[in-house]
């Protein structure tokens, strides 16, 4: 029986992976053994087919999103990092997405970057937010640095047509920052798990499912990536069976939740990233979400506990 459940779980995982948009430039899942990490993207830049783990960082052994992750050691980015073999080179639309997991309180650390690319870097702060800086106007993803300890899917999209950079947290729009000039990256050495010689990812934290696209992926694709990771990364404690009806709805949707222990919280988020309903520490298994006074369109229901979350879509017709 255990073998059957394992096979079913692997089949589900394969379906989730197939459903996601394949990155053109970089895709690391960190599911290998040793210091080599295969770039599984469709069109990897020359010389980036295999990345190398430097120093004391390790892969696997921490099922953040799928089967493994790049695990931090609180070292310096000069010695402990993933060497991608790429001098960052982005001149048009692009998307960067990765999973950040933390089992420790939020603290300052660099997650990725290339000092030659106008000091492009991504780092966490003690507040639990995530910050991006470089050849563009600064972007802050509130809560993206694991404010409450847990797993976050962070996605950054540059859309040249709209002249803006959008940051998403777990598939939901978190911030939009206008860009007056096209951000051009011409780097000298792009690292994952660190930046320059500064402090890298911390012990008790990890990076997983790292992706770079050479285009601005759509909000639907962003959500697809987040849902696949969240669905495969939930803890056994937080693994609710959820039924939403009616969906689409004219106003009220009933939410039946079962198979979970303890308390659960929820937020209802509009397509533009605004939270319109929320409630915390619920013990009942039946909810009613009233969208009667809201416009027609797509809304996201985020269910979460202290460590994990899961996102569902509700359509108001």
C-alpha positions as CSV (number, residue, x, y, z in Angstrom):
1,X,0.0,0.0,0.0
2,X,2.8,2.4,0.9
3,X,4.4,1.7,-2.5
4,X,1.1,2.6,-4.3
5,X,0.9,5.9,-2.4
6,X,4.5,6.7,-3.3
7,X,3.8,6.0,-7.0
8,X,0.7,8.2,-6.9
9,X,2.6,11.0,-5.2
10,X,5.3,10.9,-7.9
11,X,2.7,10.9,-10.7
12,X,1.1,14.0,-9.1
13,X,4.5,15.6,-8.9
14,X,5.2,14.9,-12.5
15,X,1.9,16.4,-13.6
16,X,2.6,19.5,-11.6
17,X,6.1,19.9,-13.2
18,X,4.7,19.3,-16.8
19,X,2.0,21.9,-16.3
20,X,4.4,24.7,-15.6
21,X,5.9,27.0,-18.2
22,X,9.4,25.8,-19.0
23,X,12.1,28.5,-18.4
24,X,14.2,29.5,-21.4
25,X,17.4,30.5,-19.6
26,X,17.7,28.8,-16.2
27,X,16.0,26.1,-14.2
28,X,17.6,24.5,-11.2
29,X,15.6,22.0,-9.0
30,X,18.6,20.9,-6.8
31,X,17.6,17.3,-6.8
32,X,21.0,15.8,-7.6
33,X,23.9,14.5,-5.5
34,X,27.2,16.3,-5.1
35,X,28.2,19.7,-6.3
36,X,26.9,19.7,-9.9
37,X,23.5,21.2,-10.7
38,X,22.1,20.7,-14.2
39,X,20.4,23.7,-15.9
40,X,17.2,22.2,-17.2
41,X,16.1,25.3,-19.2
42,X,15.1,25.0,-22.8
43,X,17.8,27.4,-24.2
44,X,20.5,27.7,-21.6
45,X,23.1,30.5,-22.3
46,X,26.4,29.2,-23.6
47,X,28.5,27.6,-20.8
48,X,25.7,27.3,-18.3
49,X,24.6,23.7,-18.8
50,X,26.0,22.7,-15.4
51,X,26.3,25.0,-12.4
52,X,28.8,24.2,-9.5
53,X,28.1,24.4,-5.8
54,X,31.1,26.1,-4.1
55,X,32.2,25.9,-0.5
56,X,30.0,24.2,2.1
57,X,26.5,24.6,0.5
58,X,24.7,21.4,-0.2
59,X,21.7,20.3,-2.4
60,X,18.9,17.9,-1.6
61,X,18.1,16.8,1.9
62,X,15.5,19.7,2.3
63,X,12.3,19.2,0.5
64,X,11.4,22.8,0.2
65,X,9.3,22.6,-3.0
66,X,9.9,19.3,-4.7
67,X,12.6,16.8,-3.7
68,X,15.6,18.9,-2.8
69,X,16.9,22.5,-2.3
70,X,20.1,24.6,-2.1
71,X,20.8,24.7,1.6
72,X,22.4,27.6,3.4
73,X,25.3,27.6,5.9
74,X,25.6,31.2,6.9
75,X,28.8,31.5,5.0
76,X,30.2,34.3,2.8
77,X,29.2,34.7,-0.8
78,X,32.9,34.7,-1.7
79,X,33.2,31.1,-0.8
80,X,29.7,29.5,-0.4
81,X,27.5,30.0,-3.4
82,X,26.2,28.4,-6.6
83,X,28.4,29.4,-9.6
84,X,26.1,29.5,-12.6
85,X,28.9,30.2,-15.2
86,X,26.8,33.1,-16.5
87,X,27.7,36.8,-16.8
88,X,24.1,38.2,-16.4
89,X,22.9,39.4,-19.8
90,X,19.3,40.6,-20.0
91,X,18.2,43.4,-22.4
92,X,14.5,42.8,-22.9
93,X,11.6,41.4,-21.0
94,X,12.5,38.8,-18.3
95,X,11.2,36.9,-15.3
96,X,13.1,35.6,-12.3
97,X,11.4,33.1,-9.9
98,X,12.5,31.1,-7.0
99,X,11.4,29.5,-3.7
100,X,12.8,30.8,-0.4
101,X,12.3,28.6,2.6
102,X,13.2,29.5,6.2
103,X,13.0,27.7,9.5
104,X,14.7,30.5,11.4
105,X,13.7,34.1,12.3
106,X,14.1,36.6,9.4
107,X,17.6,38.1,9.2
108,X,19.7,39.9,6.6
109,X,21.2,37.7,3.8
110,X,21.9,37.8,0.1
111,X,20.0,35.3,-2.1
112,X,21.3,36.0,-5.6
113,X,23.0,38.6,-7.7
114,X,25.8,39.8,-10.0
115,X,27.9,42.8,-8.9
116,X,28.9,43.5,-12.5
117,X,25.3,43.9,-13.6
118,X,24.9,47.4,-12.1
119,X,25.0,45.7,-8.7
120,X,21.9,43.6,-9.3
121,X,21.1,41.7,-6.1
122,X,18.2,40.2,-4.0
123,X,18.4,40.1,-0.3
124,X,16.2,39.6,2.8
125,X,15.9,41.9,5.8
126,X,15.2,41.5,9.5
127,X,11.6,42.5,8.8
128,X,11.0,39.4,6.7
129,X,10.7,41.4,3.5
130,X,12.5,40.8,0.2
131,X,14.4,43.5,-1.6
132,X,15.6,43.8,-5.3
133,X,18.2,46.4,-6.4
134,X,20.1,46.9,-9.6
135,X,19.7,48.7,-12.9
136,X,16.1,49.5,-12.1
137,X,14.0,51.3,-9.5
138,X,14.0,49.3,-6.2
139,X,11.3,46.7,-5.5
140,X,10.2,45.4,-2.1
141,X,8.2,42.3,-1.8
142,X,6.5,42.6,1.6
143,X,6.7,39.3,3.5
144,X,8.8,37.7,0.7
145,X,11.7,37.0,3.1
146,X,9.5,34.7,5.2
147,X,8.1,37.1,7.7
148,X,6.5,34.3,9.7
149,X,9.0,31.5,8.9
150,X,7.9,29.2,6.1
151,X,8.0,28.8,2.3
152,X,7.5,31.6,-0.2
153,X,7.5,31.5,-4.0
154,X,9.0,34.8,-5.2
155,X,8.6,36.0,-8.8
156,X,9.9,39.2,-10.4
157,X,8.6,40.2,-13.8
158,X,9.9,43.0,-16.1
159,X,7.3,44.0,-18.6
160,X,8.8,46.4,-21.2
161,X,5.5,47.1,-22.8
162,X,4.0,48.2,-19.6
163,X,7.3,49.8,-18.5
164,X,7.1,48.2,-15.0
165,X,8.4,45.5,-12.8
166,X,5.9,43.4,-10.9
167,X,6.7,41.3,-7.9
168,X,4.6,38.4,-6.9
169,X,4.4,36.4,-3.6
170,X,3.0,32.9,-3.8
171,X,1.4,33.7,-7.1
172,X,-0.3,36.9,-5.9
173,X,0.7,40.4,-7.1
174,X,2.6,42.1,-4.2
175,X,4.1,45.3,-5.8
176,X,4.3,47.1,-9.1
177,X,7.1,49.6,-9.7
178,X,7.2,51.8,-12.8
179,X,10.5,51.8,-14.8
180,X,11.4,54.9,-16.8
181,X,14.4,53.2,-18.5
182,X,15.0,49.7,-19.8
183,X,17.0,47.8,-17.2
184,X,20.1,46.3,-18.9
185,X,22.2,43.6,-17.2
186,X,25.8,43.2,-18.4
187,X,27.3,41.2,-15.6
188,X,30.6,39.5,-14.6
189,X,29.4,36.5,-12.6
190,X,25.9,35.6,-11.5
191,X,25.5,33.7,-8.2
192,X,22.6,31.9,-6.6
193,X,22.8,31.7,-2.8
194,X,25.0,34.8,-2.5
195,X,26.2,38.1,-3.9
196,X,29.7,39.3,-4.4
197,X,31.6,38.5,-1.1
198,X,28.7,39.5,1.2
199,X,26.8,37.1,3.6
200,X,24.9,34.4,1.8
201,X,21.9,32.2,2.6
202,X,21.6,31.3,6.2
203,X,21.7,28.0,8.0
204,X,18.1,26.9,8.3
205,X,17.2,28.5,5.0
206,X,17.2,27.3,1.4
207,X,16.5,28.2,-2.2
208,X,14.6,25.9,-4.6
209,X,13.0,25.8,-8.1
210,X,15.2,28.6,-9.4
211,X,14.0,30.0,-12.8
212,X,14.9,32.7,-15.3
213,X,12.8,33.4,-18.4
214,X,13.7,35.6,-21.4
215,X,10.1,37.0,-21.4
216,X,7.5,38.5,-19.1
217,X,5.4,35.5,-18.1
218,X,1.7,36.1,-17.5
219,X,-0.1,36.3,-14.1
220,X,-1.6,32.9,-14.9
221,X,1.8,31.4,-15.4
222,X,3.1,33.0,-12.2
223,X,0.2,31.4,-10.3
224,X,0.8,28.1,-12.0
225,X,4.4,28.0,-10.7
226,X,3.4,29.0,-7.2
227,X,0.5,26.4,-7.0
228,X,2.7,23.6,-8.2
229,X,5.3,24.3,-5.5
230,X,2.8,24.9,-2.7
231,X,0.8,21.8,-3.6
232,X,3.9,19.6,-3.4
233,X,5.5,21.4,-0.5
234,X,2.8,21.4,2.1
235,X,3.5,19.8,5.4
236,X,1.4,16.8,6.5
237,X,-0.1,18.9,9.2
238,X,-1.4,21.5,6.8
239,X,-2.8,19.5,3.9
240,X,-6.5,20.5,3.7
241,X,-9.0,19.0,1.4
242,X,-10.9,22.0,0.1
243,X,-14.2,22.2,-1.7
244,X,-15.4,25.5,-3.1
245,X,-19.0,25.9,-4.4
246,X,-20.5,27.5,-6.3
247,X,-17.5,28.5,-8.4
248,X,-18.1,30.6,-10.5
249,X,-20.4,32.4,-8.1
250,X,-22.8,35.3,-8.3
251,X,-21.9,36.4,-4.8
252,X,-21.4,33.8,-2.0
253,X,-19.0,30.8,-2.3
254,X,-19.0,28.2,0.4
255,X,-15.7,26.8,1.5
256,X,-15.6,23.3,3.1
257,X,-12.2,22.4,4.6
258,X,-11.4,19.1,6.1
259,X,-8.4,16.9,7.0
260,X,-6.4,19.6,8.9
261,X,-5.3,20.0,12.5
262,X,-5.2,23.1,14.6
263,X,-6.2,26.6,13.2
264,X,-6.3,27.9,9.7
265,X,-6.3,31.5,8.3
266,X,-7.5,32.9,5.0
267,X,-7.2,35.9,2.7
268,X,-9.2,36.8,-0.4
269,X,-7.1,38.8,-2.8
270,X,-8.2,40.6,-6.0
271,X,-6.4,40.2,-9.3
272,X,-4.5,43.5,-8.7
273,X,-3.1,42.2,-5.4
274,X,-5.5,43.9,-2.9
275,X,-6.7,42.0,0.1
276,X,-10.5,42.4,0.3
277,X,-11.3,39.8,3.0
278,X,-9.2,38.1,5.7
279,X,-9.6,36.1,8.9
280,X,-7.1,34.4,11.1
281,X,-7.0,31.4,13.5
282,X,-10.2,29.8,12.4
283,X,-11.2,26.4,13.9
284,X,-14.4,25.8,11.9
285,X,-14.3,23.7,8.7
286,X,-17.0,25.8,6.9
287,X,-16.5,29.3,5.6
288,X,-18.7,31.6,3.4
289,X,-16.9,34.1,1.2
290,X,-19.2,36.9,0.1
291,X,-18.2,38.7,-3.1
292,X,-21.7,40.2,-3.7
293,X,-20.3,43.8,-3.5
294,X,-17.2,43.1,-5.6
295,X,-16.7,43.4,-9.3
296,X,-16.9,40.5,-11.7
297,X,-13.5,38.8,-12.3
298,X,-11.0,36.4,-10.7
299,X,-10.2,36.4,-7.0
300,X,-7.6,34.3,-5.1
301,X,-8.4,32.5,-1.8
302,X,-5.2,31.9,0.2
303,X,-5.5,29.3,3.0
304,X,-2.5,29.1,5.3
305,X,-1.2,28.1,8.7
306,X,2.1,29.2,10.4
307,X,4.3,27.3,8.0
308,X,2.6,26.7,4.7
309,X,-0.1,28.1,2.3
310,X,-2.2,27.1,-0.6
311,X,-4.0,29.3,-3.2
312,X,-7.3,28.7,-4.9
313,X,-9.1,30.6,-7.6
314,X,-12.7,31.9,-7.2
315,X,-14.5,33.5,-10.2
316,X,-17.2,36.1,-9.6
317,X,-19.6,36.2,-12.6
